[in-house]
C-alpha cells in the first residue's frame, strides 16, 4: 500500500463518546503518532478504514504491537 493514505478512525474517547478522525498520513510513523496522540488503544478503537476500505484485524493487531514497542522504547532508561 503506497503513501499518502486517507484514514478514517472511530474510537471512544476518555469520557466514552464516539469520536471520529479523518486524516492523511504519509508514513506508518505518522499513523502511529496519531494513535498515540489521540490516546487510541486497541480496546477503544471501533473502526478503521484506509482509502475507504476496511483494515484487517491482523494488520491492526500488528500495528498496535509496533505502537506498544515504540512507547516502551521511549520509557526505557
C-alpha positions in Angstrom: 0.0 0.0 0.0 1.6 3.3 -1.1 1.5 6.6 0.9 -0.1 9.0 1.4 -3.2 7.2 2.7 -6.5 8.6 3.9 -7.5 7.1 7.2 -10.9 7.2 8.9 -10.9 6.2 12.6 -13.8 6.0 15.1 -13.0 5.4 18.7 -14.3 6.0 22.2 -12.6 8.9 23.9 -11.8 9.3 27.6 -15.5 10.1 28.6 -17.0 7.3 26.4 -18.2 9.4 23.5 -17.6 8.1 20.0 -15.1 10.4 18.2 -14.2 10.3 14.5 -11.0 11.3 12.9 -10.1 11.6 9.2 -6.5 12.3 8.2 -4.0 11.9 5.5 -0.8 10.1 6.6 2.5 9.9 4.7 4.1 7.1 6.7 3.4 4.4 9.2 5.2 6.6 11.8 2.5 9.3 11.1 -0.2 6.7 11.7 1.4 5.5 15.0 1.8 9.1 16.1 -1.9 9.9 15.5 -2.9 6.8 17.5 -0.7 7.8 20.4 -1.6 11.5 20.3 -5.3 10.8 20.4 -5.0 8.1 23.1 -6.4 5.4 20.8 -5.9 1.9 22.0 -6.9 -1.4 20.5 -9.8 -1.7 23.0 -11.3 1.8 22.4 -10.9 1.7 18.6 -14.2 1.0 16.9 -13.5 1.2 13.1 -10.6 1.8 10.8 -10.9 2.5 7.1 -7.9 3.2 4.9 -8.5 4.6 1.5 -12.2 3.8 2.1 -11.5 0.1 2.7 -11.7 -1.8 6.0 -8.4 -2.5 7.6 -7.8 -6.2 8.5 -7.8 -7.2 12.2 -4.4 -9.0 11.8 -2.8 -5.9 10.4 -4.4 -3.7 13.0 -3.0 -6.0 15.8 0.5 -5.8 14.2 0.2 -2.0 14.2 -0.7 -1.8 17.9 2.2 -4.2 18.7 4.5 -1.8 17.0 3.0 1.2 18.9 3.4 -0.7 22.2 7.1 -1.4 21.4 7.6 2.2 20.3 6.1 3.5 23.5 8.1 1.0 25.7 11.3 2.0 24.0 10.8 5.7 24.9 10.1 4.8 28.6 13.3 2.7 29.0 16.3 4.5 30.5 
